[in-house]
Amino acid sequence: MPRAVTIHAPDPITSAVVFASPHSGRVYPPDLLARAQVPERVLRSSEDAYVDLLLTDAPVYGAPLITTEVPRAYVDFNRAADEFDPALIEGASRTGLNPRVASGLGVLARVVANGRAIYRGKLPMAEAERRIGRYWAPYHRALEEVIAAQHARFGSVLLCDMHSMPHEALAGHPGRGPTRPDVILGDRWGASAAPGVVAAVEKAFTDHGFVVARNAPFAGAYVAQRYGQPSRGIHAVQVEIDRALYLDEKTVEPLPRFEAFRALMRSVVERLAAIDPGSAAAGGGPLDLAAE
């Protein structure tokens, strides 16, 4: 069975940044494979595949990294624990559904890429509650504890919630063509991070040649909403990277240029880990070395 959460903690911690990869788990539980009506390769299309491997050097630069082995098709950590889809889970409430849940992307996904149904029938509520207790709760408990420790240590903290997006997600983006974005930063339209902090994150990418846009089509979901409290010095930015830069989306396998892209991301991670969110939020400049 997959591990719910792993904290890769540097010793010593010198960065006020936390990196998290909630959607790159790829250990598929036997009960999911037995119930699924689509093959594992199709289930894998919902992964932010190998994003965790792009972040492995975060602890080298003094920043904690939080990962999970749990695949998104089994539990989605970027959803609230009660975002149950009544079309999938027996006894789930049919009132107050947000668009994500209504489209089949609740905390337990009903569909994967192109709206393909994962299961033949519904899941019992007891199964949904079991997954929340065994996987969702430990992941968020660990994330909350790491953020709190960082906040106590540095007085401010930046959570980089790292994801990848399907290339086709930007097909209708106004910046398509030579300026089509490679990266979308989501700060919930300013609600989850201070402007100076988002500017620092953006600069870390643009200085490495990435084209960056903000909040459309991804403004940040549950993690940014729950943890981002810029008035308290807790900043959360959702980072979406175009999968086509490093991944064959049909086979869900790394492209031949994966290692070169990984080296580029290693340099980006180093720059991100150097952000002092307190100084950046106060207008002290987009990049200030947290350890100096």
C-alpha positions in Angstrom: 0.0 0.0 0.0 1.2 3.5 -0.7 2.8 5.7 2.0 0.5 8.6 2.9 3.2 11.2 3.4 7.0 11.5 3.5 8.7 14.6 4.9 12.2 15.1 3.4 13.7 17.5 6.0 17.1 19.1 5.6 19.4 19.4 8.5 19.7 22.2 9.1 16.7 23.9 7.8 17.8 27.2 6.3 15.0 28.2 4.0 11.5 29.6 4.9 10.1 27.8 1.9 8.2 24.5 1.9 7.8 22.5 -1.2 5.0 20.0 -1.6 4.0 17.6 -4.4 0.5 16.2 -3.7 -0.3 14.7 -7.0 2.8 12.8 -8.1 2.1 9.6 -6.2 2.3 6.5 -8.4 1.8 3.5 -6.1 -1.6 2.1 -7.1 -3.4 0.2 -4.4 -4.7 -3.3 -5.4 -8.2 -2.4 -4.4 -8.2 0.5 -6.9 -6.9 -1.6 -9.7 -9.4 -4.3 -9.0 -12.4 -1.9 -9.0 -11.2 0.3 -11.9 -12.8 -0.2 -15.4 -9.9 1.6 -17.0 -6.2 0.4 -17.2 -3.5 1.7 -14.9 -2.1 3.8 -17.7 -5.3 5.7 -18.0 -5.4 6.2 -14.3 -1.9 7.6 -14.5 -3.1 10.3 -16.8 -4.4 12.2 -13.7 -0.9 12.2 -12.0 1.3 15.2 -11.9 3.8 12.6 -13.0 7.4 12.9 -11.7 7.0 16.4 -10.3 8.4 14.9 -7.1 11.6 14.0 -9.0 11.9 17.6 -10.2 12.0 18.7 -6.5 14.4 16.2 -4.9 17.1 18.8 -4.3 14.9 21.1 -2.3 16.4 19.7 1.0 19.9 20.4 -0.4 18.9 24.0 -0.5 17.6 24.0 3.1 13.9 23.6 2.4 11.6 20.8 3.5 9.9 18.7 0.8 6.6 16.9 1.3 5.6 14.0 -1.0 3.2 11.2 -1.1 3.0 7.8 -2.8 -0.8 7.9 -3.0 -2.1 8.5 -6.6 -4.5 11.3 -7.3 -7.0 8.9 -8.7 -7.2 7.3 -5.2 -7.2 10.4 -3.0 -6.9 14.0 -4.0 -5.0 16.0 -1.4 -5.9 19.3 -3.2 -9.5 18.9 -2.2 -11.3 19.3 1.2 -11.9 16.1 3.1 -15.7 16.5 2.7 -15.7 17.1 -1.1 -17.6 13.9 -1.7 -19.2 13.3 -5.1 -22.8 11.9 -4.7 -22.5 10.4 -8.2 -19.7 8.2 -6.8 -20.1 7.8 -3.0 -23.3 6.3 -1.6 -25.0 8.6 0.8 -23.0 11.7 0.0 -25.0 15.0 0.1 -26.3 16.3 -3.2 -26.5 19.9 -2.0 -23.9 22.6 -2.2 -21.6 20.9 -4.7 -18.9 23.0 -6.1 -18.0 22.8 -9.8 -14.9 20.5 -9.2 -17.0 17.9 -7.4 -19.9 18.2 -9.8 -17.4 17.4 -12.7 -16.2 14.3 -11.0 -13.1 15.6 -9.4 -13.9 15.5 -5.7 -11.5 14.2 -3.0 -12.2 10.8 -4.4 -12.2 11.2 -8.1 -15.0 9.7 -10.2 -13.3 10.4 -13.6 -9.8 10.7 -15.1 -8.6 12.4 -18.3 -11.2 13.2 -20.9 -14.0 12.4 -18.4 -13.5 8.7 -18.4 -15.2 7.0 -15.4 -12.9 5.2 -13.1 -15.4 2.8 -11.5 -18.4 0.7 -12.7 -20.5 1.6 -9.7 -20.6 3.6 -6.5 -18.3 3.4 -3.5 -19.7 2.9 0.0 -19.3 5.9 2.4 -17.3 3.7 4.7 -14.6 3.3 1.9 -14.5 7.0 1.4 -14.1 7.6 5.1 -11.4 5.0 5.3 -9.3 6.7 2.6 -9.7 10.0 4.3 -8.6 8.7 7.6 -5.7 6.6 6.3 -4.3 8.9 3.7 -5.8 12.4 3.5 -5.6 13.2 7.2 -2.0 12.2 7.7 -0.9 14.1 4.7 -2.5 17.3 5.8 -1.5 16.9 9.4 2.1 16.6 8.3 1.8 19.6 5.9 0.2 21.7 8.6 2.9 20.8 11.2 5.7 21.6 8.8 4.2 25.0 7.9 3.7 25.8 11.5 7.3 24.9 12.4 8.6 27.0 9.5 6.4 30.0 10.6 7.7 29.7 14.1 11.3 29.4 13.0 11.3 32.3 10.4 8.3 34.4 11.2 6.9 33.8 7.7 6.7 30.9 5.4 6.1 30.3 1.7 4.4 27.0 0.5 5.1 26.2 -3.1 2.4 23.7 -3.9 3.9 22.1 -7.0 1.8 20.6 -9.9 1.9 19.9 -13.6 -0.8 20.6 -16.1 -1.8 18.9 -19.3 -0.5 20.8 -22.4 -4.0 21.0 -23.8 -5.2 22.9 -20.7 -3.7 26.0 -22.3 -5.1 25.5 -25.8 -7.4 28.4 -25.4 -5.1 30.6 -23.4 -4.8 34.2 -24.8 -1.0 33.8 -24.7 -0.9 30.8 -27.0 1.7 30.9 -29.7 5.3 32.1 -29.0 4.2 33.5 -25.6 2.1 30.6 -24.5 2.8 30.1 -20.8 5.0 27.3 -19.5 4.0 27.9 -15.9 0.8 29.2 -14.2 1.1 30.6 -10.7 -2.1 30.5 -8.6 -2.5 32.8 -5.6 -6.3 32.8 -5.7 -6.2 36.3 -7.2 -4.1 37.7 -4.4 -5.9 35.9 -1.5 -3.3 33.3 -0.7 0.0 35.2 -1.0 1.3 38.7 -0.9 2.1 40.4 -4.3 5.8 40.6 -3.5 6.0 36.9 -2.7 4.3 35.9 -6.0 6.6 38.3 -7.9 9.6 36.5 -6.3 8.2 33.1 -7.4 7.6 34.4 -10.9 11.1 35.9 -11.2 12.6 32.5 -10.2 11.0 31.0 -13.2 11.3 33.9 -15.7 15.0 34.3 -15.0 15.4 30.7 -16.2 13.5 31.3 -19.5 10.0 30.2 -18.5 7.0 32.1 -19.7 4.7 32.7 -16.7 1.1 33.6 -16.3 -1.1 34.0 -13.2 -4.4 32.5 -12.0 -5.9 31.5 -15.4 -6.8 28.8 -15.9 -5.6 27.7 -12.4 -6.0 30.1 -9.6 -5.2 27.6 -6.8 -7.5 25.0 -5.1 -8.0 23.7 -1.6 -4.3 23.8 -0.5 -3.8 27.4 -1.4 -7.2 28.3 0.1 -6.6 26.5 3.3 -3.0 27.4 4.0 -2.5 30.8 2.4 -2.9 33.4 5.1 -0.7 36.3 3.9 -1.9 38.6 6.7 -0.3 36.1 9.1 2.9 35.7 7.1 1.8 32.4 5.6 1.9 32.5 1.8 0.8 29.7 -0.5 1.3 29.6 -4.3 0.1 26.9 -6.5 2.6 26.2 -9.3 1.5 24.5 -12.5 4.2 23.4 -15.0 3.3 22.3 -18.6 3.9 18.6 -18.7 4.9 18.7 -22.3 8.2 20.2 -21.3 9.4 16.9 -19.8 6.7 14.2 -20.2 5.2 12.1 -23.0 1.6 12.6 -21.9 0.3 9.6 -23.9 2.7 7.0 -22.2 3.1 9.0 -19.0 6.9 8.4 -19.3 9.7 11.0 -19.1 10.9 12.4 -22.4 14.5 12.0 -23.4 15.1 15.6 -22.3 13.8 14.9 -18.8 17.2 15.0 -17.2 18.1 18.3 -18.8 14.7 19.7 -17.6 15.4 18.3 -14.2 18.7 20.1 -14.1 16.9 23.4 -15.1 14.3 22.8 -12.3 17.1 22.2 -9.8 18.3 25.7 -10.4 14.7 27.1 -10.2 14.2 25.2 -6.9 17.5 26.7 -5.6 16.1 30.2 -6.4 12.8 29.5 -4.9 14.4 28.2 -1.7 16.3 31.5 -1.4 13.1 33.6 -1.2 12.6 35.4 2.1 8.8 35.6 2.2 8.8 38.1 5.0 11.1 40.5 3.2 9.4 39.9 -0.2 5.9 40.6 1.3 7.2 43.8 2.8 8.5 45.0 -0.5 12.1 44.2 0.3 12.8 42.8 -3.2 11.7 39.6 -4.9 14.7 37.6 -3.9 16.4 37.8 -0.5 18.5 35.0 0.9 16.7 33.5 3.8 19.9 32.1 5.3 21.9 35.2 5.1 
